[in-house]
Amino acid sequence: MARPPSADERTRHGIGEWYGRSFVRLTPAERRTFAEAQALPRLDRPKQVCLPRSSGSSTVRCGKDGGVCSIRLYAMGESGDVRPATGEVGGLCTTCPHRFEEQGMIYRWIGETLLGTDCAVPLGQVGFLEQLAARDGSSAGGTRRVVGRIDNVLVRPDTATLEWCAVETQAVYFSGDTMATEFAALRGHAGPALPFPAGKRRPDYRSSGPKRLLPQLQIKVPSLSRWGRRVAVVVDDGFFRALGPMNQATDLSNADIVWFVVRYEATGGEMHLRPAFTHMTTLERAVEGLTAAKVVTRETFETRIREKLRKVTR
């Protein structure tokens, strides 16, 4: 007889939203349909709508492989029933940056805060870094290739001078089992109960923050600040809670970066994006928060070297 799962084994991260729909609200048939589609060659899969970016007669297709917008923690009860975990740990963790674009809310919020208008126009993927020319001054094809872009530039359309700010969105990566594990299990799940996640995974804030977002800010913010432009960084509340402390700037004029932190709220059974709060920082304070670590003493570091050396020289 299989042993009952321990308390640690009774919580796992699984799909939070699939193609913009709450996984909890999907019927077993809908889950199987979505899962079966993932077994097809990518070009043969049915086109799905990206609900966060679609409104009225404007329909945007989902371009994310697998279609998972977010993940969340699920808990298995003593009787085997499965539910989203309670409290902050059970909130949605955004895994697709397009999820932040629901109904254009973030752009209205950023525009009102930094540009004084709720009608600012977002322009996607504007080239910011160009490849350096060769030592002889030449460049391939006579032009310099764009090698870095700003996620979005938000422009105020009703001013004689060009008024704009940069917008960077950061979703979270996860480590552990891929979603292919989940899709395979769901193809064989008959329901009707909510299935417990098949794979073991967790949000990887260390990869998403220090390894992905931090280099982007260190490259872009100094130049943008010299130009007199601020950077709006959009993350969800779970991501922001994973950061280290960041002293807030006393005034917007003293800030390089404004963090726009969003949260998810259940409305009519589905999850919707809502503004949570803003946090103004300099680049230096943002680096401290994203690093959320300190250098150990030399003594500690050398103790660790000796321990590893003993293991490989036994």
C-alpha positions as CSV (number, residue, x, y, z in Angstrom):
1,M,0.0,0.0,0.0
2,A,1.3,3.5,-0.9
3,R,2.2,5.6,2.0
4,P,0.1,8.8,2.5
5,P,1.8,12.0,1.3
6,S,3.6,14.0,4.0
7,A,2.6,17.6,4.8
8,D,5.4,18.9,2.4
9,E,4.3,16.6,-0.4
10,R,0.7,17.8,-0.1
11,T,1.5,21.2,-1.6
12,R,2.6,21.8,-5.2
13,H,2.6,24.5,-7.8
14,G,0.3,23.9,-10.8
15,I,-1.4,25.8,-13.5
16,G,-3.1,29.0,-12.2
17,E,-4.5,30.3,-15.4
18,W,-4.6,28.7,-18.9
19,Y,-5.2,30.9,-21.9
20,G,-6.5,33.6,-19.5
21,R,-9.0,31.4,-17.7
22,S,-8.8,30.2,-14.1
23,F,-7.7,26.6,-14.0
24,V,-10.0,26.0,-11.0
25,R,-13.0,27.1,-13.2
26,L,-12.2,24.9,-16.2
27,T,-14.3,21.8,-16.6
28,P,-12.6,18.4,-16.8
29,A,-13.4,18.4,-20.6
30,E,-11.9,21.8,-21.1
31,R,-8.8,20.8,-19.3
32,R,-8.4,17.7,-21.4
33,T,-9.0,19.7,-24.6
34,F,-6.3,22.2,-23.8
35,A,-3.9,19.4,-22.7
36,E,-4.6,17.3,-25.8
37,A,-3.8,20.3,-28.0
38,Q,-0.3,20.5,-26.4
39,A,0.5,17.0,-27.8
40,L,0.0,18.2,-31.4
41,P,2.8,19.8,-33.4
42,R,2.9,23.5,-32.5
43,L,1.7,24.6,-36.0
44,D,-1.2,22.2,-35.8
45,R,-2.6,23.3,-32.5
46,P,-5.9,25.2,-32.5
47,K,-5.4,29.0,-32.2
48,Q,-6.4,30.2,-28.7
49,V,-7.4,33.7,-27.7
50,C,-5.2,35.7,-25.3
51,L,-8.0,36.9,-23.1
52,P,-6.0,39.5,-21.1
53,R,-5.1,41.3,-24.3
54,S,-8.4,41.0,-26.1
55,S,-11.5,43.2,-25.6
56,G,-14.7,43.7,-27.5
57,S,-14.1,43.1,-31.2
58,S,-10.3,43.2,-30.8
59,T,-9.0,39.7,-30.6
60,V,-5.4,38.8,-29.9
61,R,-4.1,35.3,-30.3
62,C,-2.0,33.7,-27.6
63,G,1.6,33.2,-28.7
64,K,3.0,31.5,-25.6
65,D,3.9,27.9,-26.0
66,G,1.6,25.9,-23.7
67,G,-0.7,28.9,-22.9
68,V,0.0,29.0,-19.2
69,C,-0.4,32.6,-17.9
70,S,0.3,31.9,-14.3
71,I,0.9,29.2,-11.7
72,R,-0.3,28.9,-8.1
73,L,0.2,26.7,-5.1
74,Y,-2.4,23.9,-4.5
75,A,-2.9,22.0,-1.3
76,M,-4.2,18.4,-0.8
77,G,-6.4,17.8,2.2
78,E,-6.3,14.8,4.4
79,S,-9.1,13.3,2.5
80,G,-7.4,13.9,-0.9
81,D,-9.4,16.9,-1.9
82,V,-7.5,19.6,-3.8
83,R,-7.9,23.4,-3.4
84,P,-5.7,26.5,-4.0
85,A,-3.6,27.1,-0.9
86,T,-4.9,29.9,1.3
87,G,-3.3,33.2,2.1
88,E,-0.6,35.0,0.2
89,V,1.2,31.7,-0.8
90,G,-1.9,30.7,-2.8
91,G,-1.9,33.8,-5.0
92,L,-1.2,33.7,-8.7
93,C,2.4,33.9,-9.8
94,T,2.6,35.6,-13.3
95,T,4.6,33.5,-15.8
96,C,3.7,35.3,-19.0
97,P,4.5,39.1,-19.3
98,H,1.5,39.6,-21.6
99,R,-0.7,38.7,-18.6
100,F,0.0,42.2,-17.2
101,E,-1.7,43.8,-20.2
102,E,-5.2,43.0,-19.1
103,Q,-7.6,45.7,-20.4
104,G,-4.6,48.2,-20.6
105,M,-4.9,48.8,-16.9
106,I,-1.2,49.1,-16.3
107,Y,-0.7,51.7,-19.0
108,R,-3.5,53.9,-17.7
109,W,-2.0,53.6,-14.2
110,I,1.6,54.3,-15.3
111,G,0.4,57.1,-17.6
112,E,-1.5,58.9,-14.8
113,T,1.4,58.5,-12.4
114,L,4.4,59.5,-14.6
115,L,2.9,61.3,-17.6
116,G,-0.2,63.0,-16.2
117,T,-2.7,61.2,-18.5
118,D,-4.7,58.0,-18.7
119,C,-4.6,58.0,-22.5
120,A,-0.9,57.4,-23.1
121,V,-0.1,55.2,-26.1
122,P,2.1,52.0,-25.5
123,L,4.6,51.2,-28.2
124,G,6.2,47.8,-28.0
125,Q,9.8,46.7,-28.4
126,V,11.6,49.9,-29.3
127,G,15.3,49.4,-30.2
128,F,17.6,50.8,-27.5
129,L,21.0,49.1,-27.9
130,E,22.8,48.7,-31.2
131,Q,25.7,46.5,-32.0
132,L,29.0,48.2,-32.0
133,A,30.7,48.7,-35.3
134,A,33.8,46.6,-36.2
135,R,37.2,48.0,-35.4
136,D,37.5,49.3,-39.0
137,G,34.3,51.3,-38.5
138,S,32.2,49.1,-40.8
139,S,29.0,47.4,-39.9
140,A,27.3,44.4,-41.5
141,G,25.0,45.4,-44.3
142,G,25.8,49.0,-43.8
143,T,23.5,49.2,-40.7
144,R,24.0,48.4,-37.1
145,R,21.8,45.6,-35.7
146,V,19.5,46.3,-32.8
147,V,20.6,44.0,-29.9
148,G,18.5,45.4,-27.0
149,R,15.0,46.8,-26.8
150,I,12.7,48.5,-24.2
151,D,9.7,46.3,-23.6
152,N,7.3,49.2,-24.0
153,V,7.6,53.0,-24.4
154,L,4.5,54.8,-23.1
155,V,3.9,58.1,-25.0
156,R,1.7,61.0,-24.1
157,P,0.0,61.8,-27.5
158,D,-1.3,65.4,-26.8
159,T,1.8,67.4,-26.2
160,A,4.0,69.5,-28.5
161,T,7.2,68.0,-27.1
162,L,7.7,64.2,-26.9
163,E,6.7,63.1,-23.4
164,W,7.4,59.4,-22.6
165,C,8.6,56.8,-20.1
166,A,10.0,53.3,-20.4
167,V,8.1,50.3,-19.2
168,E,9.7,47.0,-18.3
169,T,7.5,44.0,-17.3
170,Q,8.9,41.0,-15.4
171,A,7.1,37.7,-15.0
172,V,8.5,34.9,-13.0
173,Y,10.3,31.8,-14.3
174,F,9.8,28.5,-12.5
175,S,12.2,25.7,-11.7
176,G,11.5,22.0,-11.5
177,D,9.3,19.9,-13.7
178,T,8.1,21.4,-17.0
179,M,4.5,21.9,-17.9
180,A,4.7,19.0,-20.3
181,T,4.4,16.8,-17.1
182,E,1.2,18.5,-16.2
183,F,-0.3,18.3,-19.7
184,A,0.4,14.6,-20.0
185,A,-1.3,14.0,-16.6
186,L,-4.3,16.1,-17.5
187,R,-4.9,14.1,-20.8
188,G,-5.6,11.1,-18.6
189,H,-7.5,12.9,-15.8
190,A,-11.3,12.1,-15.8
191,G,-12.3,14.4,-13.0
192,P,-14.6,15.8,-11.8
193,A,-12.4,16.7,-8.8
194,L,-9.7,19.3,-9.2
195,P,-6.4,17.3,-10.0
196,F,-3.4,17.7,-7.8
197,P,-0.4,19.0,-9.8
198,A,1.6,16.1,-11.3
199,G,5.0,17.9,-11.3
200,K,7.1,19.5,-8.6
201,R,8.0,23.1,-9.4
202,R,8.3,26.5,-7.7
203,P,8.6,30.1,-8.7
204,D,12.3,30.9,-9.3
205,Y,12.6,34.5,-8.2
206,R,16.4,34.3,-8.1
207,S,16.5,33.7,-11.8
208,S,13.8,36.2,-12.6
209,G,15.1,39.0,-10.5
210,P,19.0,39.1,-10.1
211,K,19.6,37.1,-13.3
212,R,17.1,38.6,-15.7
213,L,15.6,41.9,-14.5
214,L,18.7,43.3,-12.7
215,P,21.0,43.3,-15.8
216,Q,18.2,44.9,-17.9
217,L,17.9,47.7,-15.3
218,Q,21.7,48.2,-15.0
219,I,22.0,48.5,-18.7
220,K,19.0,50.8,-19.4
221,V,18.4,52.9,-16.4
222,P,21.6,55.0,-16.3
223,S,21.1,56.2,-19.9
224,L,17.4,56.8,-19.4
225,S,18.0,58.8,-16.3
226,R,20.5,61.0,-18.1
227,W,17.8,61.6,-20.6
228,G,15.5,62.7,-17.8
229,R,13.2,59.6,-18.3
230,R,12.0,57.2,-15.6
231,V,11.5,53.5,-15.9
232,A,8.3,51.9,-14.8
233,V,8.8,48.3,-13.7
234,V,5.7,46.1,-13.5
235,V,5.7,43.0,-11.3
236,D,3.1,41.1,-9.3
237,D,2.9,41.3,-5.5
238,G,4.4,37.9,-5.0
239,F,7.5,38.9,-7.0
240,F,7.8,42.1,-5.0
241,R,7.6,40.3,-1.7
242,A,10.5,38.1,-2.8
243,L,12.8,41.2,-3.1
244,G,14.9,42.5,-0.4
245,P,14.2,45.8,1.4
246,M,14.4,48.9,-0.8
247,N,14.4,52.3,0.7
248,Q,11.8,54.4,-1.0
249,A,12.8,57.7,-2.7
250,T,11.3,60.8,-0.9
251,D,9.9,62.2,-4.1
252,L,9.3,61.2,-7.7
253,S,12.0,63.7,-8.8
254,N,14.6,61.7,-6.8
255,A,13.6,58.3,-8.3
256,D,15.1,56.5,-11.3
257,I,12.6,53.6,-11.1
258,V,8.9,53.4,-10.1
259,W,7.7,49.9,-9.3
260,F,4.1,49.3,-10.2
261,V,3.0,46.3,-8.2
262,V,-0.2,44.5,-9.2
263,R,-2.3,41.9,-7.5
264,Y,-5.0,39.5,-8.6
265,E,-8.6,39.6,-7.4
266,A,-11.3,37.0,-8.0
267,T,-14.3,38.5,-9.7
268,G,-17.1,36.3,-11.1
269,G,-14.9,33.3,-10.6
270,E,-12.1,34.6,-12.8
271,M,-9.0,36.4,-11.7
272,H,-8.5,40.0,-12.7
273,L,-5.5,42.3,-12.4
274,R,-5.7,45.2,-10.0
275,P,-3.3,48.0,-9.0
276,A,-1.7,47.3,-5.6
277,F,0.8,50.0,-4.9
278,T,3.8,51.9,-6.3
279,H,7.3,52.1,-4.8
280,M,9.8,54.7,-5.9
281,T,13.5,53.9,-5.8
282,T,16.9,54.8,-7.2
283,L,18.8,52.3,-9.3
284,E,21.2,51.7,-6.4
285,R,18.4,50.7,-4.0
286,A,16.8,48.6,-6.7
287,V,20.0,46.7,-7.1
288,E,20.1,46.0,-3.3
289,G,16.5,44.7,-3.4
290,L,17.0,42.5,-6.4
291,T,20.2,41.1,-5.1
292,A,18.7,40.5,-1.6
293,A,22.0,39.1,-0.4
294,K,25.3,40.1,1.1
295,V,28.9,38.9,0.6
296,V,30.0,36.4,3.3
297,T,33.2,37.0,5.3
298,R,36.4,35.7,4.0
299,E,36.6,33.2,6.9
300,T,33.2,31.8,6.0
301,F,34.0,31.5,2.3
302,E,37.3,29.8,3.0
303,T,35.6,27.3,5.4
304,R,33.3,26.3,2.5
305,I,36.3,25.9,0.2
306,R,38.0,23.6,2.7
307,E,34.8,21.5,3.2
308,K,34.5,21.0,-0.6
309,L,38.2,20.2,-0.9
310,R,37.9,17.5,1.7
311,K,35.0,15.9,-0.2
312,V,36.9,15.7,-3.5
313,T,40.2,14.6,-2.0
314,R,39.0,11.8,0.3
